[in-house]
Amino acid sequence: MNSLFKQHRIVLTLLVSMYIVTTLTWQYLTSGVPAHHLFADPSLPKISNWWGLAILPLYSWVLTSLITKQYGAHFPKKIWLQFSAAGLYALIITVLFYTGHQNLVAMLAVPTILIAALFFPVYQAAFLLGYVVVSSYGFGAFLPAVFGLVFAAMAWVVHKLVRLVARYLFKARVGK
């Protein structure tokens, strides 16, 4: 049993699973399990938070498997910092959204990710997992999982391509 908990992938997936079960149980017993409209538009379909029971453990297992493949069973401090940074970002976005600052979130959420992508590889698995897990509290698991993948793809383009072009242009200008 002790060796089981030495594998961070298993521990993190279990913790995420316990988190979603606890959250949904609390929601069910208090105000009911909410559902969220796509793009917060009532004319679009609602997606229930119950989907988190399938999405979050699966997402966690897949992403931590990618991390394990790269770093081994014990995640380095860097992974935990990436997970925490993305979680903090998601927490700020969620709090701003639910305190009535939806326009600010709409205006700043994506540009913040893209600017961060110029300097950090925010498309990586630990960032994505931290974002999805923390965002799931306010928006359910489905929406953050889908939008997280879109944000990660955009961040990959910025980090790998736009950053390369910017470096090239900067070197060409400095070299003159």
N, C-alpha and C positions, 0 to 999 in steps of 0.2 A: 504494500500500500504506500509506503514511504517513497518508493521510486516513481510511483504514479504521479505524485505531486511535484516531482522534480522536473516534469515535462510541462513547460509553460503553456504549450498549446492546449493540453487537456485542462489545466487549471483555468485558463482564461475562458475556454469554451464553457466549462461548468459554471464559472462565475456569471458569464453573460446569460446563460440559460436560467440560472437562479434569479438573476435580475429581472428578466422578462416575465417569468412566472410570478414573481413577487409583485411586480408592477401591475400586471393584468389582474391578479387576485385582488389587489388593493382597489383598482379601478372598478372591478366587478362588484365588490362589496360596498363601495361608497356611492359613486355617481353613475356607475355603468361604464362599460368599455366604450370609449369614443371611436368614431370613424372620422376620417379626414377627406375632404374633397381635393381632387387634383388641382393644383395651383390656387387653392383656397377659393375656387369658383363653384358656387352651388349648382350651376347647370351641368357640371361634370360629375362623374360617379364618385361615391364615397368608398373609401377603403378602410376596413376595420383594423383596429390595433391587434385583434386576434391573430392576424397574419404574422405578427412578431414571434409567435411560438415556433413557427417554421423558419422564418427568415433569419432571425438573429443567431440562433445556434448554428445554422448552416453557413451563414456569412462568416461567423467567428471561426468555425472549423476550417473553411476554405482559406481565409486570409491568414490565420495563424499557421496553416500548413505551408503557405508560401514563405512566411517568415522563418519557419522551422527549416525549410529547404535551404534557405540562404544562411542562417546563423546557427542552426542546430537546436537541440531541445531547450537550451537555456538562452533566453533572449537577453542581449546586452542592454545596458542602461539606455543606449540610444533609442531602442525600440520603445521602451517605456516612456521616454521623453516625447517621442513622436506621437504615441497614443494619447498622452496627456495633453500635449499642445493642441491636437485636433479636437479632443474632448472639450477643452477650454473654449476654443473657437465655437464649437457647436453649442455650448452652454450660453455663451454671449448672444449668439444669433437667436436661440430659443427664447431667452429672457427678453431680448428686444422685441421679438415678434409678439409675445404674449403680454407685453406691457404697452401695446398700442403703437409700436414703431415699425409697422410693416413696410412703410415706404422707405425707411432707412435701411432695413434689411434688404429690400429689393434693390436698392441703389448700391449697397456696399458689399453684399455677401460674395458675389462672383468676382468683382475686381480685387477684393482682398485675397482670395485664393490665387488669382492669376499673378498678382504682385509677389505674393509669397513664393510662388512657383519659379520666379526668376532667381531666387536665392536658395531655395530648399526643394528637395524632391517630394513635394506634398502629394504626389500621385501614388506613393508607395503604400503597401498593405497596412502598416501600422497607423498611418494617418487616416486612411479610409475607415478602418475599423473603429478608431476613436470617434470619428465624426458620426458614423452611423449609430453606434451604441448610445452616445449621449443625445443625439438628435431624436432618437426613437422615443424618448420620454415625452417630448412635446408634439411630435408629428407622426407617431407610429413608426413601425419599422420599414414599411414598404416605400414610402416617399424618400426618406433619407438614403435607403439602399439604392434606389434608382438614380436619384440626383447625385448621390455620392460617386457613382460610377461615371456619370456625365462630367462632374467636376474633376474627377481624377483624370479622365481622358483629356480634358482641356488643360489641366495642369501639366500633363505629360508633354503635350504639344509645346506649351510655353517653356517648360524646363529643358526639353531636348532640342527644339528647333528655334524658337524665338530667342532664347538665350544664346544659342550658337551664332545666330545672325548678329545679335547685338554685340557679342564679343568680337566678331570679325570686323564689324563697322568701327568699333571703338579702337581696335588695334590698327586698322587702316588709317584712321584719323590721327591717332597719336604718333604713328610712324612717319607722318609727313612733316 
